[in-house]
């Protein structure tokens, strides 16, 4: 895997272009199917009007984007943005298969410099993407900037289980992820990077502090799977 002479954003972009073909399948396997339950519980915690204008940051193949769209009325709209052209190509393919024409747009862009005006959206989400950006604080600042007053910012992300036994099992499991990825025909190096970002990402408490530091208010979080995955939700004043 050659990553020289590239910016941090370009390095991550290249990685996700490579893993895009197997991304949904690998996520299902790694989570042992639990990601569907996490997303369903997450959607039950988000409240927005059926005409809301929403933004899904680091949308990947559009899994959360389509969940959001499904809750909206005819006047609602979701914009999914991702740096990876290959991820977006697969999202567009899903959109075509589902025959969704007006309620979703996919845009290629940088989460650290969102190409939208201030106060453009009623809410913004990011699912399993914050740990892979060069500067998570900058992404949170950008999400806050483009959300309207009273709008929500939601992040579903891997975390550090607080129970020592669970954390040990979690860490051992993820050490095997690159080997399994290689067995399935994927790059060992790519999934080694992804397992390291999972292991090294901040705790739920620390991420709450990061939300608050950039000015997101009334931040709460809910832990799933013994704290291995956490949903944070906060609001713009």
C-alpha positions as CSV (number, residue, x, y, z in Angstrom):
1,X,0.0,0.0,0.0
2,X,1.7,3.2,-1.2
3,X,0.6,6.3,0.8
4,X,3.6,8.6,0.2
5,X,3.3,12.2,-1.1
6,X,-0.4,12.4,-0.2
7,X,-2.2,14.6,2.2
8,X,-3.9,12.8,5.2
9,X,-7.3,13.3,3.5
10,X,-6.0,11.8,0.2
11,X,-4.5,8.8,2.1
12,X,-7.9,8.0,3.7
13,X,-9.7,8.6,0.4
14,X,-7.5,6.1,-1.4
15,X,-8.0,3.5,1.3
16,X,-11.8,3.8,1.2
17,X,-11.8,3.7,-2.6
18,X,-10.0,0.3,-2.3
19,X,-12.3,-1.2,0.4
20,X,-15.5,0.1,-1.2
21,X,-16.4,-3.1,-3.1
22,X,-16.5,-5.2,0.1
23,X,-17.3,-2.4,2.6
24,X,-20.9,-3.3,3.4
25,X,-20.2,-7.0,3.5
26,X,-17.2,-6.6,5.8
27,X,-19.0,-4.2,8.1
28,X,-21.8,-6.8,8.5
29,X,-19.3,-9.5,9.2
30,X,-17.2,-7.5,11.7
31,X,-20.3,-6.3,13.6
32,X,-21.8,-9.8,13.4
33,X,-24.9,-8.3,12.1
34,X,-25.3,-5.9,15.0
35,X,-24.8,-2.7,13.0
36,X,-28.4,-3.0,11.8
37,X,-29.6,-3.0,15.4
38,X,-27.4,-0.1,16.3
39,X,-28.7,2.0,13.4
40,X,-32.3,1.1,14.2
41,X,-31.9,2.2,17.8
42,X,-30.1,5.3,16.7
43,X,-33.0,6.3,14.4
44,X,-35.4,5.8,17.3
45,X,-33.4,8.5,19.2
46,X,-33.4,11.1,16.4
47,X,-36.4,13.4,16.1
48,X,-37.0,15.6,13.1
49,X,-39.9,16.8,11.0
50,X,-40.8,14.9,7.8
51,X,-39.8,18.0,5.7
52,X,-36.4,18.2,7.3
53,X,-33.2,19.0,5.3
54,X,-30.5,16.6,6.6
55,X,-26.8,16.0,6.0
56,X,-25.0,12.7,6.3
57,X,-21.3,13.3,6.6
58,X,-18.8,10.5,5.5
59,X,-21.9,8.7,4.1
60,X,-19.9,6.0,2.4
61,X,-22.2,3.7,0.5
62,X,-25.2,5.5,1.9
63,X,-26.4,3.1,4.6
64,X,-27.4,5.8,7.1
65,X,-28.4,8.2,4.3
66,X,-31.1,5.8,3.1
67,X,-32.3,5.2,6.7
68,X,-32.8,9.0,7.1
69,X,-34.5,9.3,3.8
70,X,-37.0,6.6,4.8
71,X,-38.2,8.7,7.7
72,X,-38.8,11.8,5.6
73,X,-41.9,13.1,3.7
74,X,-42.0,14.2,0.1
75,X,-40.6,17.6,1.0
76,X,-37.7,16.3,3.1
77,X,-34.3,15.8,1.7
78,X,-30.9,14.2,2.6
79,X,-27.5,15.1,1.3
80,X,-24.8,12.5,1.6
81,X,-21.2,13.6,1.4
82,X,-18.1,11.5,1.2
83,X,-14.5,12.0,-0.1
84,X,-14.4,8.6,-1.8
85,X,-15.6,8.4,-5.3
86,X,-15.9,4.6,-5.2
87,X,-18.1,4.7,-2.1
88,X,-20.4,7.3,-3.7
89,X,-20.6,5.2,-6.9
90,X,-22.0,2.4,-4.9
91,X,-24.4,4.8,-3.1
92,X,-25.7,6.1,-6.4
93,X,-26.2,2.5,-7.6
94,X,-28.4,1.8,-4.5
95,X,-30.3,5.0,-5.1
96,X,-31.0,4.0,-8.7
97,X,-32.1,0.5,-7.6
98,X,-34.4,2.0,-5.0
99,X,-35.8,4.5,-7.6
100,X,-35.2,7.5,-5.3
101,X,-34.9,10.6,-7.4
102,X,-35.7,13.7,-5.4
103,X,-35.1,13.0,-1.7
104,X,-31.4,12.2,-1.8
105,X,-28.3,13.8,-3.4
106,X,-24.8,12.5,-3.1
107,X,-21.9,14.9,-3.2
108,X,-18.1,14.3,-3.3
109,X,-16.4,16.5,-0.8
110,X,-14.2,17.0,2.3
111,X,-15.8,16.6,5.7
112,X,-13.2,19.0,7.1
113,X,-14.4,21.7,4.8
114,X,-18.0,21.1,4.0
115,X,-19.1,22.8,0.7
116,X,-22.3,24.2,2.2
117,X,-23.5,27.6,3.6
118,X,-23.9,28.2,7.3
119,X,-27.2,27.1,8.8
120,X,-28.2,24.9,5.8
121,X,-29.5,21.8,7.5
122,X,-31.9,20.8,10.3
123,X,-29.5,18.0,11.4
124,X,-26.3,16.3,10.5
125,X,-25.1,12.8,11.1
126,X,-21.8,10.9,10.8
127,X,-21.6,7.1,11.1
128,X,-18.4,5.3,11.7
129,X,-16.4,8.0,10.0
130,X,-15.2,10.4,12.7
131,X,-12.3,8.1,13.7
132,X,-10.9,8.1,10.2
133,X,-10.7,11.9,9.5
134,X,-7.4,13.7,10.1
135,X,-9.0,16.1,12.6
136,X,-12.3,15.1,14.3
137,X,-12.6,18.4,16.1
138,X,-12.6,20.2,12.7
139,X,-15.3,17.9,11.3
140,X,-17.5,18.5,14.4
141,X,-17.0,22.3,13.9
142,X,-18.0,22.0,10.3
143,X,-21.1,20.0,11.1
144,X,-22.1,22.6,13.7
145,X,-21.5,25.4,11.3
146,X,-23.9,24.0,8.6
147,X,-26.7,23.0,11.0
148,X,-29.4,25.5,11.8
149,X,-30.1,26.8,15.4
150,X,-31.9,24.0,17.3
151,X,-30.7,21.4,14.8
152,X,-29.0,18.2,15.9
153,X,-25.5,16.7,15.4
154,X,-25.4,12.9,15.8
155,X,-22.4,10.6,15.7
156,X,-22.5,6.8,15.7
157,X,-19.0,5.5,16.3
158,X,-16.9,2.7,17.7
159,X,-15.6,3.4,21.2
160,X,-13.7,1.9,24.1
161,X,-15.7,-0.5,26.3
162,X,-15.2,0.5,30.0
163,X,-15.4,-3.1,31.3
164,X,-11.9,-4.5,31.3
165,X,-13.0,-8.0,30.2
166,X,-15.2,-6.7,27.4
167,X,-12.4,-4.3,26.3
168,X,-9.9,-7.2,26.2
169,X,-12.2,-9.4,24.1
170,X,-12.9,-6.4,21.8
171,X,-9.2,-5.7,21.3
172,X,-8.3,-9.3,20.6
173,X,-11.2,-9.7,18.1
174,X,-10.1,-6.6,16.1
175,X,-6.5,-7.9,15.9
176,X,-7.9,-10.8,13.8
177,X,-9.9,-8.5,11.5
178,X,-7.0,-7.8,9.0
179,X,-6.3,-11.6,8.7
180,X,-10.0,-12.3,8.0
181,X,-10.1,-9.4,5.5
182,X,-7.1,-10.9,3.7
183,X,-8.7,-14.3,3.7
184,X,-11.7,-12.7,2.0
185,X,-9.5,-11.2,-0.7
186,X,-9.1,-7.7,0.8
187,X,-5.9,-5.8,1.7
188,X,-4.4,-6.8,5.1
189,X,-2.8,-3.3,5.4
190,X,-6.1,-1.5,4.8
191,X,-7.9,-3.4,7.5
192,X,-5.0,-3.2,9.8
193,X,-5.3,0.6,9.6
194,X,-9.0,0.4,10.2
195,X,-8.7,-1.8,13.2
196,X,-6.1,0.5,14.6
197,X,-8.3,3.6,14.2
198,X,-11.0,1.6,16.0
199,X,-8.7,0.7,18.9
200,X,-7.2,4.1,19.2
201,X,-10.3,6.3,19.0
202,X,-11.4,8.2,22.0
203,X,-13.7,7.0,24.8
204,X,-17.4,8.0,24.9
205,X,-16.7,10.5,27.7
206,X,-13.9,12.1,25.8
207,X,-16.0,12.4,22.6
208,X,-18.8,14.1,24.6
209,X,-16.2,16.6,25.8
210,X,-15.1,17.1,22.2
211,X,-18.7,17.8,21.2
212,X,-19.0,20.4,24.0
213,X,-15.6,22.0,23.3
214,X,-16.7,23.0,19.7
215,X,-19.9,24.5,21.0
216,X,-22.4,21.6,20.6
217,X,-25.0,21.8,23.5
218,X,-27.0,19.4,25.5
219,X,-24.8,16.4,24.5
220,X,-25.9,12.9,25.6
221,X,-24.7,9.5,24.6
222,X,-26.0,6.0,24.6
223,X,-23.8,2.9,24.6
224,X,-24.5,-0.2,22.5
225,X,-22.9,-3.7,22.8
226,X,-21.3,-3.1,26.2
227,X,-19.8,0.3,25.1
228,X,-18.1,-1.0,21.9
229,X,-20.3,1.4,19.9
230,X,-21.7,4.7,21.1
231,X,-24.3,7.2,19.8
232,X,-23.7,10.9,20.7
233,X,-26.3,13.5,20.0
234,X,-26.1,17.2,20.7
235,X,-27.7,20.4,19.5
236,X,-26.8,23.8,18.0
237,X,-27.8,26.7,20.3
